[in-house]
Amino acid sequence: MKSTLLVSLLLILSFSIWAQPSISPEKIEVIEKLLSRKMSEESIPGLSIALVVEGKMVWSNGYGMADMENFVPAKRNTVYRTASVGKVLTATEAMRLVEEGKLDLDASIQQYCPEFPEKSWPITSRHLLGHTSGIRHYGGPDHEAELLSARHYDNIKDALEIFKEDTLLHQPGARYTYSTYGYNVLGCVMEGAAGIPFMQIMQKYLFGPAGMPHTQVDDPYLIIPGRAAGYRRNETGKLCNAFFVDMSNKIPAGGYLTTAEDLACFAAAFMNGELLSPESVALMLEPQRTLDGDTIPYGLGWGLFPGEDWYGEREAFHGGITPGVSTVLYLLPDRRFAVAILMNMEGISGRVGLAAKIAKIALELSTGEK
């Protein structure tokens, strides 16, 4: 009897191990060839990647060099800037505040952030999350200075001075105009709603619960173990160190550091319902509409492909480019699949398409072309 029970237990355990989500060595080999070709074609020094299958991180790795001057290889836990992929993190935490009843998506933002002056029309957090607020992005004669700012701001509210007196580009809700600065205002709104500093909110309620130990504010003056050096190409195409920037002028919009594994853990927690309710996740993944009823390619924090059906699946993504990095986080939420890719070279195009091709390989998807 005991031997029969033991055999049965071993069979159950072996089946449980076998049934865990995974990716085959053959598929990894194909993915690695795809990454190698991309890195070669665009002279990308270093890249880290992590995959989520059925809501579980199943594979991660690093390729190339995290630091070319010191011959440091890129690894699965190399630390990179998030760039605008960070907007997804900020948006997710904002929605948690909505669920707690601390933030009303449709209330005037001055209720939470009086430091941002009233404009010709009321602005809501829904406008900020979906890039329909009319608050400008980088632009005008100071575009380069704003993008490459070396000034340090001590807090979220001080950074509002860059743009808070500017006229809105349009009536909030009238159209989609992508705005990093809109997410700066969202950070101020979240501070007012939560009653604690922005980064305390993110660390306590998002990075901790999602299992993101390496994700933190991008402080250029701190010693960050495993931080990748960033690179660019100059006017003649020569590989150079990226320009120095202080990301404190846009922390909620993408001023974080992270790893591919941390982003994969976030994606898994997001899709598994560990961070938000199914209703909040669905709202974030629903294309927003303008006042005229036009569909826009963005939900609340996520880029979308409304009206397109590449694999017979819903897709959600966010990309990012800032000095020293190019990044992407790509989801097939109905399959609980995700791929996070971080590269220490700015200006790399085709990131979403690359991630979609990896999804096609990993899941053996047979429809659509990216």
N, C-alpha and C positions, 0 to 999 in steps of 0.2 A: 504493500500500500504506500509506504513512504517513498519507495523508489518511483512508483507511478506518479505521485505528487511532484517529486523532484523533477522528473522528466517533463511534466506538464508545465511547471514553473519555468524551466529552462527554455522551453518552446515559446512561452509567452514573452519572456525577456528578449529572446533572440528576435522574435517578430517585432517587438517594440523598437529595438535598435534598428532593425532593417527598415521599418516604416517611417523613420525620421526623415523629414525633408532633406534632400541632398542634391548635388549636381555631379554628374559623372566626370571622371578624368578626361574623357574624350571631348566633352563639351567645353571643359576648362581649356583644353589645348586649342580648340577653335577660337575661343574668346581671346586667349593670349596672342594668337596670330593676328587677330583683328586689332588688338591694342598695340602690338608691335608695329603694325603697318601705319597706324595713326600716329604713333610717336615718331616714326621715321619720316613720314611725309611732312609733319609739321615741326620737326626738331624739338619735341617736347622733352625737357631734361628728366623730369620725374613724374610719376603717376601712381596713385593708390586707388584701389577699387574694392567694393564690398557688395555682395549679393544677398538678397532676402528672397527665399522661396517658401511659400505657404506660411508666411508670417514669422519665419525664423531665419536668422543670418546663417548662411551655409558655407560661405567662402569669402575670403578676402586676401589681398596680396598687394605688394608694391613692386614697381618696376623703374629702372633707371636710377637717377641720382636726385636725392633731396637737396644736396649741397655739392655743387660741382667743384668749388674751390677746395673743399676739404674732403672730397671723395666719400661722402656719406650717402649710402644707398637709400632710395625710397622704400619704405616698409608699409605693412598694412596699418600700422598705428602712427605713421608720420602725420604731423600737425600742419594743417594748411588754413589759410583764410577761407571762410565760407563764401565771401562775396554775397551776392543777392540770394543765394540759397537760404541765407539766414532769415529772409522774410517769412519763409514757411514756419520757422521756429517761433518767431514773434507772433505770427498770426494764430498759431495753435494755442499759445498761451493766452492770447487775447480772448479766444473762444472759451477757454476754461473760465476766465473771469465772467464771461457772459453766462455760462452755465451756473456759476455760483450766485448770480443775481447782482454782481458788483458792477457790471458794465452793460449798458443798454446800447445795442448796435445802432439804434435810430435816434438817440438823444444827441443834442448839440454837444460837440466836443468840448466847448468851454465849460460845461458842467464838471468836467474832470481835469481839463488843462486850460485854466484861465490865462496862462502865460501866452497862449496863442491868440492873437486878437481876432475879434469878429470880423467877418468879411461881408460882402454884398448879399450873400446867401448863406444859410446855415450849412455846416459841414457835420457829418456824422461819422462814427467809427466804421460803419458799413462802407461809406465812400472811401475812407482811408484804406481799408483792407482790400477793396476791389479796384483801386487806382482810378476812381472816378471823381475824386475830390476837387480837381482843378488846381491843386498845389503843384508848383513846377518841379521838374527834375533838375539835374545839372543843366546849366544853360547860360545863354547870354555871354557878355564879354568876359565873365569870370569862370567860364566852364573849366578850363584847364586848372586854374587855381583851386577851384572847389574839388575837383576830382583828385588832385595831388596835394591836398591840404596837409601841411606839416604842423598846423596849430593844434594844441591839445585843449580839449574842453573838459572841464571837471565833472560835468553832469549832462544829462539828456536835455534839460531845459535851456542851458546856456547855448547849446548848438542850434537852437531854434532861431537865434539872431541872424543866421545866415540868410534866411528867406522869409521870416514871419511877417515882414512888412510889405512883401510883394503882392501885387494884384493877382487874383486867381486867373488861370488861363481860360476858364469857362465856368458856367453854372455847375455845381456839384451834381453828378448823375447824368449830365448831358452827354458825356462821351468818356471813352477810356483814354487816359493819358498817364502812362507809367511814371511813377514818382517815388524815388528814394526818399525825398524829403517828406512825403506823406507818411511814410513809415516812421520817420523821426517823431512826427506829431503823435502817431499811434503810441509810441513809447511813453511820451508824456501823459497821454490819456490813461495808459495802463498804470502808471505810477499813481495818478490821482484816484483811480478806481481801487487799487490794492492798498494804498496808503504806505507803501514801502518803496525804496529805490528800485529802479528797473532791473538791474542785474541781480538783485536779491530775489526778485520775482522769478526770473528765468532760472537761476540756479536751484532754488528751493522747489519750484513747482513743475519745472519741465526737464532740465538737464538731469537732475537727480532721479526722478521717477522713470525717465526714459532710458536710464543706464548710459549716460554720456559723460564719463569721467574726465575726458580730455577737452570738453567744450567749455569755452570761457570767453571773456572779452578779449579783443585783439589789442593788447597793449604792446607797442613796439619797443618799450624800454625794459620790460621784464625778461628774465631768462626763462624761456619756455622749452623744457626738454623735448627733443624730437621735432622742433619747428623747422619746416622746410625753408630754404632760401627761395626767393622769387626771382623770375627772369622775364625779360622782354627782348624784342628785336628792335635795333635802332633803324634809322632811315636807310642804311645800306644793307640791312638784313643781318647784321652781326649780332650774335647773342651777347646780351649785357645784363647786369644786375638790374632789377626793377627799381623804379624811383621810390624813394622813401615817402611813406604816407603815414599819417596818424589817423586811424579810423574812428576816433572819438567824435567826429562830426556826423557819424551815421551808424551808431551802434545798433539800434533796433532794425535798421534796414539792411544789415549785413556785416556789422563790425564784430563778428565772432571768429574764434579759432575753433577748429574741429578736426576730426579724423574721418576717414571713410567708414570705419567701423561704428563710430558714434552716430553718424548719419543713418547708417543701416539700422542701428538699434532704435533710433527715433522713428524711422519709417515703419519698422515692425510694430512698435508700440502704438503708433498712429493707426495703422490698418487693423490691428488686433483689438482696438477699442479700449486700450489701457490708459489713454490720455483723455479722450473725449467720448461723449455718447454717440451712438450711430447717427442720431439726428444732426448733431453738430458737424460730424465728418461729412455727411451728405450735403449740408449747406456749404461747407468749404469747397466741395467738389462740384458745385452747381454753377454753370456759367452765369455771370451777372448780366443784367440788361440795363440799357440806358433809359432815360426818361421817355424816349420815343419808342422803346420796346426792342431796340436792336440788341442782339446777343453779342457779347464781347468775349475774347479768348482768355478769360481770367475768372476764377472763382473768388473765394476769400483766402488769399495767400497762395493759391496754386495757379500756375499756367495750365490751360486746357486746350483741347482741340475740338471745339463745338462744331458739329456737323460733319466731322471726319471720322472715319471708321477703319483704321489701319489693320487691326488684328481682330476685329469683332469684339474689342474690349474697350472699356473706358481707360483713358490715359490721363495722368496728372504729372506735372513736372515743375521744376524751377531751375533755371540756370543762373550763373553768375560769372562776371568778369570784373576784376579790379586789379590794380597793380600787383603783379607777381603771381596771379592765379587765374585759372579758368575752372569752373565747377559745374556739376549737374547732379540733381537728385530726381529720379524718374520712377514713377509708380504705375503698376497695373493693379489698382486697388481691389477689383473684384477677384483677382487671383492671389492677393496679398503678396505680390512680387514687387521688388524694388532693386534698383542699382544706384549706387553712389560712386561718383568718379570725381577725384580731385587731382588737378595738375598744377605744377608750379611754373607755368608759363601763361602770361596773359594773352588775350586776343585769340584764343583757339575757337574756331567756329565748328558747327556741326556736332555739338555735344549731345543734344537731345537725340539726334539721329543715331549717333554712336550707341547711346544707351538703349534705344529701341532695337537696334540690331542685336545687342547682347541679350535683350529679352527674347527676341525671336529664336536665338540659338539655345538659350537656357530652357525655354518652355516648348521648343519645337513648334512654334507658331508658323502657320503655312500661308496666311493671307496677308496682303498688304505689302507695300514697299516703303522704306524710309530712306 
